Amino acid sequence: MLAARAKPDLVIFDCDGVLVDSEVLSCQCLSELLGERGIALSEDEAVELFLGRSTAALLSHYKGDGRFDAEAFLPELKSRVLQCFTERLRPIPGIEAVVPCLGSPSCVASSSDLDRVKQSLALTGLAPLFGERLYTAQMVAHGKPAPDLFLYAAAQMGVAPQRTLVIEDSVSGVTAAKAAGMAVWGFVGGSHYRSRDGRAMLYAAGADRVFDRMTDFWSAT
């Protein structure tokens, strides 16, 4: 495991809730679209159930519910989220200054599909920071909380897991990083944590550190 004060050879960022402040917007879209189909799910429930999870978790949760037609639902959800992001998505404050000054290579590993990650980074002006170093749950057999995605990203970047630092905002993401043998810092600066005790949740999941401002990225190491 990475020593507490050692600089990593790789920093892996989750996207939603870490690079872009998207979680509340996504959960609003999900809640609204399910409601139109007679399925009640509040925004808070959406956060609890699906934060940091891929669409596979959504499909599994509603499997067998006759009101939920995955073939029609997922494209409509993707379209609605993109429209919402185009109008309202913002980067996490300070992230655009942090990444160029890391002193270590970096990449993105997200539960969202690749198109959405690319769109999110393009809309917020963050795309040039990562180029093609984008890895998603589509590329592995099992999404978070399994370690597959983080192990895959580190392998693609040519870095050993024990020399890798992950930045995550979700319990499933922290769990995945720890299972991969990586150091992990929890980030609770996204708007979805304004009314929730994210620190306690992420520490309980195994986070090595939890912080809420990107400007403090290296300050407590």
Phi, psi and omega per residue, in radians:
M1 nan 2.542 -3.141
L2 -1.051 2.268 3.090
A3 -1.098 2.633 -2.986
A4 -0.954 -0.670 -3.058
R5 -1.920 0.210 3.142
A6 -1.504 2.467 3.038
K7 -1.297 2.380 3.130
P8 -1.330 2.838 3.027
D9 -1.514 -0.208 3.127
L10 -2.709 2.408 3.001
V11 -2.026 2.124 3.095
I12 -1.814 2.157 3.099
F13 -1.795 2.294 2.810
D14 -1.143 2.860 -3.128
C15 -1.727 -1.172 -3.067
D16 -1.176 2.133 3.131
G17 1.522 -0.109 3.130
V18 -2.118 -0.839 3.068
L19 -1.678 -0.689 3.134
V20 -2.190 2.545 -3.083
D21 -1.551 1.280 -2.920
S22 -1.916 -0.261 -2.938
E23 -1.109 -0.773 3.131
V24 -1.099 -0.740 3.130
L25 -1.079 -0.795 -3.138
S26 -1.081 -0.760 -3.114
C27 -1.197 -0.586 3.053
Q28 -1.090 -0.810 -3.137
C29 -1.091 -0.761 3.141
L30 -1.103 -0.804 -3.135
S31 -1.071 -0.782 -3.120
E32 -1.125 -0.780 -3.078
L33 -1.212 -0.675 3.059
L34 -1.134 -0.707 3.123
G35 -1.036 -0.645 3.115
E36 -1.143 -0.301 3.109
R37 -1.819 0.187 3.097
G38 1.410 0.270 3.130
I39 -1.880 2.001 -3.096
A40 -1.425 2.149 3.050
L41 -2.648 1.976 -3.134
S42 -1.298 2.872 3.106
E43 -1.081 -0.698 3.117
D44 -1.112 -0.697 3.105
E45 -1.155 -0.651 3.106
A46 -1.080 -0.731 3.092
V47 -1.083 -0.810 -3.109
E48 -1.082 -0.714 -3.039
L49 -1.450 -0.647 -2.893
F50 -2.161 0.035 3.121
L51 -1.026 2.142 3.107
G52 1.367 0.125 -3.098
R53 -1.849 2.766 3.126
S54 -1.512 3.055 3.117
T55 -1.129 -0.348 3.079
A56 -1.055 -0.630 3.112
A57 -1.176 -0.665 3.096
L58 -1.122 -0.807 -3.141
L59 -1.098 -0.714 -3.141
S60 -1.145 -0.693 -3.092
H61 -1.129 -0.681 -3.065
Y62 -1.780 0.182 3.093
K63 -1.040 2.278 3.134
G64 1.608 -0.177 3.084
D65 -1.477 1.961 -3.066
G66 -1.075 -0.336 3.126
R67 -1.377 -0.246 -3.043
F68 -1.850 1.852 3.106
D69 -1.818 1.734 -3.029
A70 -1.013 -0.675 -3.075
E71 -1.075 -0.615 3.126
A72 -1.592 -0.598 -3.009
F73 -1.204 -0.836 -3.018
L74 -1.099 -0.764 3.078
P75 -1.099 -0.655 3.135
E76 -1.193 -0.689 3.097
L77 -1.105 -0.764 3.131
K78 -1.049 -0.746 3.141
S79 -1.141 -0.752 -3.109
R80 -1.174 -0.712 3.129
V81 -1.117 -0.760 3.134
L82 -1.067 -0.742 3.115
Q83 -1.083 -0.749 3.127
C84 -1.127 -0.760 3.134
F85 -1.101 -0.719 -3.126
T86 -1.022 -0.614 -3.097
E87 -1.539 -0.545 -2.898
R88 -2.296 -0.164 -3.043
L89 -1.235 2.392 3.111
R90 -2.302 2.672 3.049
P91 -1.277 2.731 2.996
I92 -1.125 2.241 -3.102
P93 -0.952 2.293 3.063
G94 1.597 -0.252 -3.046
I95 -1.145 -0.586 -3.099
E96 -1.169 -0.364 3.090
A97 -1.592 -0.475 -3.077
V98 -1.265 -0.856 -2.988
V99 -1.032 -0.798 -3.124
P100 -1.159 -0.298 -3.065
C101 -1.875 0.255 -3.086
L102 -1.115 -0.640 -3.031
G103 1.376 0.127 3.121
S104 -2.477 2.640 3.018
P105 -1.050 2.713 -3.128
S106 -2.489 2.802 3.068
C107 -2.715 3.109 -3.140
V108 -2.059 2.404 3.040
A109 -2.343 1.920 -2.958
S110 -2.238 2.599 3.031
S111 -1.329 -0.322 3.101
S112 -1.242 2.812 3.119
D113 -1.300 2.833 -2.999
L114 -1.082 -0.692 3.127
D115 -1.035 -0.758 -3.127
R116 -1.172 -0.709 3.101
V117 -1.060 -0.813 3.139
K118 -1.081 -0.737 3.137
Q119 -1.138 -0.741 -3.130
S120 -1.083 -0.780 -3.136
L121 -1.211 -0.625 3.113
A122 -1.183 -0.769 -3.114
L123 -1.101 -0.533 -3.080
T124 -1.749 0.063 3.107
G125 1.347 0.220 -3.075
L126 -1.652 -0.160 -3.051
A127 -0.930 -0.748 -3.110
P128 -1.101 -0.338 -3.119
L129 -1.233 -0.417 -3.034
F130 -2.139 -0.268 3.126
G131 0.988 -2.245 -3.138
E132 -1.659 0.179 -3.104
R133 -1.458 1.064 -3.071
L134 -2.147 2.189 -3.114
Y135 -2.244 2.389 -3.048
T136 -2.325 2.955 -3.115
A137 -1.077 -0.365 3.093
Q138 -1.103 -0.366 -3.013
M139 -1.600 -0.075 -3.082
V140 -2.291 2.906 -3.097
A141 -1.263 -0.645 -3.059
H142 -2.314 2.247 3.112
G143 -1.417 3.134 3.073
K144 -0.999 2.444 0.293
P145 -1.517 0.102 3.016
A146 -1.190 2.678 -3.076
P147 -1.424 -0.055 -2.964
D148 -0.897 -0.819 -3.030
L149 -1.146 -0.770 -3.131
F150 -1.190 -0.679 3.090
L151 -1.117 -0.696 3.118
Y152 -1.117 -0.808 -3.126
A153 -1.072 -0.780 3.140
A154 -1.113 -0.707 3.118
A155 -1.108 -0.733 3.116
Q156 -1.114 -0.552 -3.136
M157 -1.535 -0.100 3.093
G158 1.270 0.571 -3.099
V159 -2.176 2.438 3.125
A160 -1.215 2.523 3.133
P161 -0.934 -0.707 -3.079
Q162 -1.246 -0.122 3.077
R163 -1.901 0.297 -3.041
T164 -1.994 2.434 3.047
L165 -1.995 2.278 3.121
V166 -1.910 2.427 3.047
I167 -1.956 2.056 -3.013
E168 -2.377 2.667 3.100
D169 -2.003 -0.070 -3.044
S170 -2.082 2.699 3.072
V171 -1.062 -0.748 -3.131
S172 -1.106 -0.635 3.120
G173 -1.225 -0.744 3.087
V174 -1.085 -0.777 3.120
T175 -1.029 -0.749 3.135
A176 -1.116 -0.759 -3.131
A177 -1.128 -0.737 3.118
K178 -1.135 -0.682 3.114
A179 -1.135 -0.460 3.115
A180 -1.446 -0.055 -3.132
G181 1.369 0.446 -3.092
M182 -1.866 2.708 2.941
A183 -1.266 2.567 -3.120
V184 -2.512 2.314 3.035
W185 -1.916 2.297 3.071
G186 -1.499 2.414 3.110
F187 -2.029 2.199 -3.085
V188 -2.153 0.557 -3.135
G189 -1.608 -0.043 3.111
G190 -1.323 2.759 -3.069
S191 -1.140 -0.350 3.129
H192 -1.226 -0.180 3.106
Y193 -1.813 0.156 -3.129
R194 -1.114 -0.554 -3.106
S195 -2.081 0.335 -3.121
R196 -2.310 2.601 3.131
D197 -1.492 1.352 -3.091
G198 -1.170 -0.588 -3.122
R199 -1.010 -0.871 -3.116
A200 -1.078 -0.734 -3.123
M201 -1.093 -0.796 -3.058
L202 -1.318 -0.624 3.032
Y203 -1.113 -0.712 3.127
A204 -1.103 -0.534 3.132
A205 -1.352 -0.237 3.087
G206 2.053 0.147 -3.135
A207 -1.039 2.431 3.131
D208 -1.384 -0.378 3.130
R209 -2.790 2.632 3.034
V210 -2.295 2.321 -3.141
F211 -2.444 2.858 -3.040
D212 -2.220 0.063 3.091
R213 -2.385 2.213 3.135
M214 -1.094 -0.453 3.097
T215 -1.156 -0.274 3.104
D216 -1.709 0.283 -2.958
F217 -0.866 -0.919 -3.088
W218 -1.732 0.001 -2.937
S219 -1.163 -0.486 -3.076
A220 -1.868 0.221 -3.119
T221 -1.504 nan nan
